[in-house]
Amino acid sequence: GFVDEQLQETEAMVVLCGSSVSTMEAEVLGHESPLYGRRTGQWRLEPLSFADMAPFFPTYDIDTRIQAYSVLGGIPAYLEQFDPERSLLDNVEASVLSKGEFLYEEPEFLLRQELREPATYMAILEAIASGSTRVTEIANEIGRDASGLSRYLQNLTRLALVERETPVTDPDSRGLYRLTDDFLRFWFRYVAPNQGTLEQGRTEPVRASIAETLPTHTSRTFEDVCRQAVQSSEFPVACSRVGRWWYDGGEVDIVGLAPQSETLVLGECKWTDRAVGPELLDDLEAVTPEVRWHGSDRTVRYALFARSGFTETMRSLDDERDDLSLYTPSELGNIFESR
């Protein structure tokens, strides 16, 4: 009644914001709600990009921010749990590995709040996190029939916890399933399999495991950050679509389609402790003819991203070629800061 009687003739606007998708859809805007049919618009807020999460960690260098992004993703409530004055591993131990903390039980709480049969959804997410990317693989991992998984996967996709990823040049293919939320990916890798230890308050061995294997976990997040950079207006080529490509055993971390300039951007990302040499470019050039895209005669531009920089030989190649761009984390930072 208030909306109809009091606000109808005014310029006032009511904005409702909620983190529970099921509550907002069913309770606030559903058929039984007084607000049903009265909304003038709706907007799904996405997680923060890497560039937008930077203010949460003003004391971290970009290398450490990328690692923090791989742990927490872009959900503001998760980012707020870390203290930027503490080291990354201290924050992980205190806020993720410690029983009773918000992030320690967040995935289970989230699924119980949003979905029926949370145990089944937990099993599906754990299967995807452990490397099962196709429906048949997920079904085999959790002991269910593949034909009955579509509803579960659709619900997880609706909640933006899972996405079906396809090669960027072939969006109609069956694709692979992956976790969209880096925090879920981190939680299922390090918390879920170690809950027996963590329930006893023994965080040290899990922290040691994280310290040893975090580069492997962060490598996928680094790819995502690099793709965000390629999509940025500061990148030299304006790409209309950016994603991954794979076919028949070949794979490219970054493929950017730039139809206006008739350019194809191909990129590789290396989150390693060694400087990258010409071999990475050689491999990328070798797979170039296999990238399936209509108009394969278009100009190709290469972009390489490396945590530990590039060898002198690689830098010399960069000086000689106008179709090659090299980026370290600090150079990535320049792209994001120039937005």
C-alpha atoms as one frame of an Amber mdcrd trajectory, in Angstrom:
protein
   0.000   0.000   0.000   2.816   2.427   0.822   4.300   2.096  -2.677   0.947
   2.688  -4.383  -0.446   5.354  -2.077   2.547   7.322  -0.844   5.233   7.027
  -3.531   3.178   6.975  -6.705   3.255  10.737  -7.265   6.736  11.399  -5.928
  10.227  11.079  -7.364  11.274   8.758  -4.556  12.810   5.412  -5.400  12.943
   2.319  -3.191  16.028   0.184  -3.676  16.079  -3.297  -2.149  19.355  -5.189
  -1.978  19.819  -8.742  -0.736  22.572 -11.335  -0.857  20.244 -14.356  -0.855
  19.158 -14.986  -4.430  16.394 -17.393  -3.429  14.947 -14.952  -0.886  14.999
 -12.025  -3.308  13.378 -14.039  -6.103  10.836 -16.019  -4.115  10.007 -13.924
  -1.043  10.576 -10.325  -2.154   9.514 -10.499  -5.812   7.529 -13.770  -5.901
   3.794 -14.229  -6.598   2.868 -14.058  -2.907   4.801 -10.859  -2.254   3.031
  -7.463  -2.088   5.783  -6.189  -4.397   5.013  -8.702  -7.127   4.642  -6.884
 -10.437   5.648  -3.536  -8.953   9.364  -3.524  -9.636  10.526  -1.114 -12.326
  13.883  -2.799 -12.774  16.299  -5.321 -11.407  20.044  -5.657 -11.484  22.159
  -8.632 -10.589  25.328  -7.409  -8.897  28.400  -9.358  -9.988  31.479 -10.030
  -7.839  34.118  -7.315  -7.872  36.731  -7.422 -10.592  40.392  -7.687  -9.665
  40.851  -3.946 -10.210  37.910  -3.115  -7.941  39.097  -5.342  -5.080  42.421
  -3.472  -4.852  41.212  -0.868  -2.272  40.586  -3.697   0.218  44.354  -4.363
   0.298  46.183  -1.031  -0.041  49.330  -2.410   1.627  49.653  -5.494  -0.611
  51.733  -5.438  -3.786  50.013  -6.672  -6.939  51.585 -10.130  -6.670  50.074
 -10.602  -3.193  46.751  -9.074  -4.276  46.477 -11.672  -7.045  47.047 -14.377
  -4.434  44.449 -12.811  -2.131  42.002 -12.703  -5.062  42.620 -16.419  -5.626
  41.655 -17.091  -2.006  38.655 -14.769  -1.616  37.346 -13.982  -5.089  35.371
 -10.792  -5.559  32.631 -10.995  -2.902  32.940  -7.841  -0.724  31.773  -9.622
   2.447  34.599 -12.123   2.016  37.197  -9.461   1.221  36.268  -7.602   4.422
  37.308 -10.578   6.546  41.027 -10.076   5.865  43.160  -7.480   7.632  45.420
  -5.715   5.084  47.996  -5.140   7.851  48.500  -8.904   8.278  50.252 -11.246
   5.877  48.172 -13.298   3.461  48.884 -16.619   5.210  48.167 -15.116   8.650
  44.804 -13.938   7.310  44.037 -17.335   5.786  44.852 -19.132   9.032  42.852
 -16.715  11.194  39.786 -16.233   8.984  39.434 -19.347   6.823  41.076 -22.234
   8.651  39.899 -21.387  12.173  36.753 -23.098  13.426  33.948 -20.674  14.237
  35.035 -18.000  11.781  32.590 -16.671   9.169  34.506 -18.042   6.190  35.154
 -21.445   7.788  31.554 -22.601   7.305  30.348 -20.136   4.672  29.974 -22.594
   1.723  27.859 -25.016   3.753  25.769 -22.182   5.200  25.284 -20.665   1.743
  24.018 -23.909   0.229  21.703 -24.656   3.161  20.233 -21.166   2.822  19.772
 -21.225  -0.938  19.017 -24.833  -1.884  17.272 -28.013  -0.897  19.420 -31.138
  -0.773  22.573 -29.206   0.191  24.540 -32.448   0.570  24.057 -33.267  -3.120
  25.132 -29.788  -4.157  28.181 -30.007  -1.887  29.147 -33.272  -3.552  28.776
 -31.747  -7.023  30.864 -28.702  -6.116  33.536 -30.889  -4.551  33.644 -33.055
  -7.677  34.069 -30.010  -9.931  36.715 -28.540  -7.621  38.677 -31.787  -7.783
  38.797 -31.738 -11.576  35.562 -33.304 -12.844  34.469 -30.877 -15.549  32.040
 -32.867 -17.717  28.585 -34.038 -16.676  29.543 -37.699 -16.998  32.665 -37.169
 -14.892  30.705 -35.370 -12.172  28.055 -38.116 -12.166  30.679 -40.851 -11.832
  32.450 -38.973  -9.044  29.328 -38.610  -6.890  27.653 -41.897  -7.871  24.624
 -40.374  -9.588  23.052 -40.799 -13.012  24.240 -38.125 -15.455  20.720 -37.541
 -16.777  19.573 -36.355 -13.343  22.257 -33.710 -12.850  20.965 -30.990 -15.165
  18.593 -29.501 -12.565  21.346 -29.302  -9.948  23.800 -27.729 -12.362  21.190
 -25.236 -13.539  20.533 -24.157  -9.952  24.248 -23.776  -9.222  24.614 -21.753
 -12.422  21.656 -19.553 -11.427  23.427 -18.807  -8.154  26.626 -17.981 -10.090
  28.543 -20.671  -8.212  29.152 -22.727 -11.348  29.434 -21.804 -15.012  29.517
 -23.773 -18.236  32.636 -22.640 -20.050  32.932 -23.094 -23.815  35.817 -22.356
 -26.193  35.491 -18.650 -26.974  35.373 -19.378 -30.715  32.652 -22.029 -30.322
  30.044 -20.856 -27.768  27.530 -23.498 -28.914  29.687 -26.466 -27.903  28.880
 -28.574 -24.850  31.616 -26.981 -22.809  33.030 -27.752 -19.379  31.783 -26.932
 -15.892  33.929 -24.926 -13.496  33.538 -23.119 -10.191  33.140 -19.405 -10.779
  33.918 -18.369  -7.211  37.584 -18.475  -6.239  36.761 -18.699  -2.548  34.704
 -21.856  -3.134  37.560 -23.266  -5.179  39.984 -22.490  -2.337  37.633 -23.844
   0.350  37.041 -27.147  -1.429  40.757 -27.549  -2.063  42.035 -26.806   1.423
  39.219 -26.716   4.000  36.793 -29.476   3.001  39.360 -32.311   2.816  41.036
 -31.191   6.064  38.026 -30.547   8.291  38.925 -33.402  10.618  42.233 -31.713
  11.364  40.787 -28.208  11.483  37.959 -29.225  13.820  40.670 -30.086  16.346
  42.051 -26.565  16.018  45.173 -27.791  14.208  45.595 -25.117  11.556  49.392
 -25.303  11.218  49.661 -28.387   8.936  46.964 -27.042   6.600  48.661 -23.653
   6.512  51.934 -25.372   5.585  50.204 -27.222   2.746  48.743 -23.952   1.467
  52.146 -22.246   1.601  53.580 -25.045  -0.534  50.818 -25.389  -3.144  49.211
 -21.930  -3.345  51.063 -21.087  -6.611  49.258 -23.966  -8.331  45.908 -22.743
  -7.016  46.672 -19.112  -7.939  47.705 -19.950 -11.509  44.077 -20.223 -12.658
  43.160 -16.962 -10.969  46.139 -15.328 -12.689  44.646 -16.406 -16.018  41.331
 -14.788 -15.052  43.093 -11.563 -14.031  44.968 -11.500 -17.341  41.717 -12.002
 -19.265  40.230  -9.074 -17.357  43.234  -7.006 -18.458  42.694  -7.967 -22.103
  39.047  -6.909 -21.771  40.108  -3.557 -20.310  39.859  -0.397 -22.379  43.576
   0.136 -21.713  44.585  -2.996 -23.609  46.017  -2.139 -27.074  43.371  -4.200
 -28.917  39.640  -3.702 -28.323  38.252  -7.241 -27.997  34.531  -7.939 -28.184
  34.862 -11.376 -26.598  37.633 -12.867 -24.450  37.937 -16.392 -23.124  39.798
 -19.671 -23.297  40.183 -21.978 -26.288  40.760 -25.707 -26.462  40.392 -28.370
 -29.092  41.747 -31.897 -29.553  44.386 -31.565 -26.833  45.454 -28.036 -27.741
  44.725 -25.156 -25.380  45.261 -21.397 -25.259  44.807 -19.461 -22.000  43.545
 -16.259 -23.624  41.819 -15.745 -26.951  40.440 -12.306 -27.718  38.214 -11.658
 -30.705  38.479  -8.161 -32.117  36.285  -8.111 -35.245  36.452  -4.348 -35.775
  40.223  -4.395 -36.191  40.169  -7.877 -37.743  42.585  -9.067 -35.067  42.889
 -12.255 -33.057  44.668 -11.915 -29.698  46.356 -15.052 -28.376  47.860 -15.098
 -24.896  49.512 -17.405 -22.395  49.921 -16.934 -18.638  52.686 -18.343 -16.424
  52.496 -18.053 -12.638  55.934 -19.555 -11.992  59.171 -18.617 -10.228  61.214
 -18.687 -13.439  61.535 -16.034 -16.115  59.768 -16.955 -19.347  61.781 -17.462
 -22.530  60.961 -17.758 -26.251  59.745 -21.339 -25.869  56.338 -20.125 -24.653
  55.933 -17.944 -27.734  57.061 -20.815 -29.964  54.376 -23.078 -28.484  51.733
 -20.402 -28.933  52.682 -19.771 -32.541  52.616 -23.520 -33.227  49.000 -23.849
 -32.082  47.827 -20.673 -33.840  46.685 -22.442 -37.066  44.506 -24.768 -34.994
  42.488 -22.031 -33.304  39.077 -22.437 -34.880  37.656 -19.024 -35.763  35.820
 -17.852 -38.851  38.224 -15.639 -40.720  41.418 -17.358 -39.607  43.392 -15.150
 -41.984  42.944 -12.220 -39.591  45.951 -10.497 -38.032  47.273 -12.276 -34.936
  48.682 -10.429 -31.938  50.433 -12.245 -29.082  50.339 -11.324 -25.392  52.406
 -13.146 -22.769  51.912 -12.717 -19.018  54.528 -13.927 -16.522  54.731 -13.638
 -12.753  58.551 -13.708 -12.760  59.164 -11.680 -15.880  60.991 -12.585 -19.072
  64.487 -13.542 -20.158  66.714 -11.065 -21.985  66.159 -13.022 -25.197  62.421
 -12.660 -24.780  62.712  -8.924 -24.121  64.825  -8.573 -27.263  62.094 -10.291
 -29.277  59.583  -7.875 -27.798  61.685  -4.955 -29.069  61.901  -6.468 -32.551
  58.261  -7.450 -33.082  55.211  -5.214 -33.216  52.808  -8.169 -32.834  54.053
  -9.100 -29.337  53.306  -7.643 -25.886  54.863  -8.803 -22.604  53.324  -8.203
 -19.180  54.626  -8.748 -15.664  52.323  -8.254 -12.642  53.548  -4.666 -12.267
  52.747  -3.966 -15.924  49.338  -5.540 -15.383  48.898  -3.168 -12.486  49.539
  -0.231 -14.809  46.675  -1.411 -17.045  44.222  -1.611 -14.159  45.326   1.661
 -12.560  44.932   3.513 -15.870  41.262   2.630 -16.265
